Amino acid sequence: AFTLVIFGATFWTPRPAATPHRAWKTLEADGKSTYDPVTGLPLNRLFLSLLNQALIRAQKQGCRVAVLMIELDYFTPAAEAPADLNSHLMYRIEAARVKSALPTTHTVARVGERSFAVLLDQVACPDEVMVLARKMQGAIALPITLDHHEVFLTSRIGISLSHPDDRDPNLLLEAAISALE
C-alpha cells in the first residue's frame, strides 16, 4: 500500500457533500477563469468546450465519449484526528491521483468544491470505462497522512456514455450527474 505523507498542513472541516448539480454550478461563478487555481485542472467552461469538441470528433469517427462525475465523500480518520485538515492540499492530492489513474489523452476537470469530471475520448467499449472508474476509485481511497493523521476518502462515480448521434454535451453531463445521484 502507498501512503502519501504531508507535513505542515492547515485545516479542513468536512462538510456534507454538495449535490452534484449544485457542485457543477459552484465553480462557474467567476466565468473568466479556465483553470482551477488550487488543482491546476480545467474548470467547467473549458471542460464543456472540450466535451463538445470530443462529441464532434466521436460523431465523425464513429466512436463514443464517456463522462465520469466524481464526488468525494467524507473522509474517515484512521485514529483520533482533528476535524480540520488542509482542504486545498487534500484536493491537490486527489486531483493528482485521479489524473495518475488515467492515460494522458483523457481530461480531468474540477467542477465543484468536492467534484471532478473526467472526459474519456474515443471509447471503444463500456468495459474500458468501468476499468478506469475502478482504478480512479482505488487511487482516491489510498490513505493520506496530514499533520501526522492518516485519513481515508471515499468517492462515488457517475458514468454516462454517448451514443453515436449525441451532440449536446449538457445531456451527457446531466446523465453522469443523474448516475452519480
N, C-alpha and C positions, 0 to 999 in steps of 0.2 A: 504494500500500500504506500501511497505517496502522500506526504503531508507537507504543506507549504507553511513555513514559519515566518511570521511578520512581527516585528517589534516596534514599539513606539506608536501604536495606533491610538487615535482618539475614540470618540464614542458613537455608537449606533443604537437606536432604540427600535426594536422590532415592532412593526405595526401590522394591523390586519391587511391582507393583500387587497389591492385595489381591483375592481372588476376589470377584466382585460379591455373592454371597450373604453372605459374611462381612462385606463392607462395609455391607450393609443392616443388619446387627445392631450394628455398632460404635458408632453414634451413638445407639442406643436405650437404652444402659445407664443413663443418667440417669433417664429415664422421666417427669421433671417438666417439662423444657423443651419448648417447642413451636417455638422459633426458634433457629437456629444463631447463637451469639454472634460468630462470625468473619464470616460472609457475610450474616447477617440473613435468610436463607432459612428456610422451614419445615423442620422435622425429620421423621423417619419417621412418628411417631404422627399428626401433623397432616396429612401427605401422605396417609396411609392413610384418614383420615377424609374428606378432600376427594375422594379417588378413589372411595370408597364413595358419596358424595353424587352424584358425576358419573355413576356407573353407574346409580343410581336415576333420575336425570334422563334419561339416554340411553335407558333402557328405556321410559319414559313417552313420550318424543318420537320414538322410533324411529330414533335416530341411534347413532353409535358413539363410543367413547372410545379414545384411544391412550395408552400409557405408553412413554416412552423412557428407558432407563437409559444414562447417560453415564459412562464410565470414563476418567479422564485417564491417559494413558500417560506414560512417561518424557519428559523434555524433552531437546532436543538443543541444546547451546550452539553459537552461531554461531562463536565463537572460543574461546580458552582461558579458560573461565570457572571461577570457584571452584566446587567441588562443592556448596557450601552457599549457598542463597539463601532469602529470606524466604517460608516456606510460606503463612502467613496472607495476606500480600499477594497472592501468586500465586492463591490460591483466591478471594479477593475479586474480583480482576480477571476470572478465568474465570467466576465466577458472574454478574458484570455482563454479560459478553459473551454468555453463554447467554441471559440474560433479554432482552438487546437484540435478539437474533435472532428473538424470538417476539412475537406480538401480546400485549397486556396481559391478555387474557382467559385465557391459559394459565398454569399454575402450575409453578414450578421449586422443587425442594427439594434440600437437601443430605442425602444418605442414607449417606454414608461419608466417610472422610478424603479420598479422591480420586474420589468418586462423586456424581453428581447424578441426580435423577429429574425427568422432565418429564411433566406431565399435560396432554394435549390434549383438551379438552372439545368435544363436538358436532362430530366429524369427519365431513365429507361424503364424502370418498373417500380411499383409501390414498395416492394420489399427493400430496396436500397434506402428509401426514406425511413422506414422503420429501423433499419440497422443504424443509420446515423442518429436518429432520435434516441435510441437506447444508449449509444455511445456518448451523446451530449449529456443525458441524464446521469450516466455514470461519472462523467467528468465533474459535473456540478456537485454531486454527492460526496466527493472526496473531502476529507476534513481540512479545515483551515485553522491555523493557530494565530490568534490575535491577542496581544497582551498576555501571553502565556496561558491562554484559554483556548481549548480546541472546540470548534463549533462545526456543525454539520447543517448544510442547507438541503432542502428537498425542492423539487420542481415539478410542475405539470406542463405538458406539451400538447398543444392542439395542432392538428395537421390538416391541411387542405391540399388537394391535388387538382390541378387544372384539367379541363377537357380540351381536346384539340381546337375547339371553336371559341374558347373563352377569350374575351378581350378586355373585360373590366377588372382591373386589379383590386378594386374595392370589394367586389363579390368574393374574390379569393381570400382576402383579408378577413371579411366577415365570417366566412366559413371556418377559417382557422380559429377565430375568436369563439365562435359557437362551439367548436370541438373542444376548446380549452375549458369552457364553462361546463 
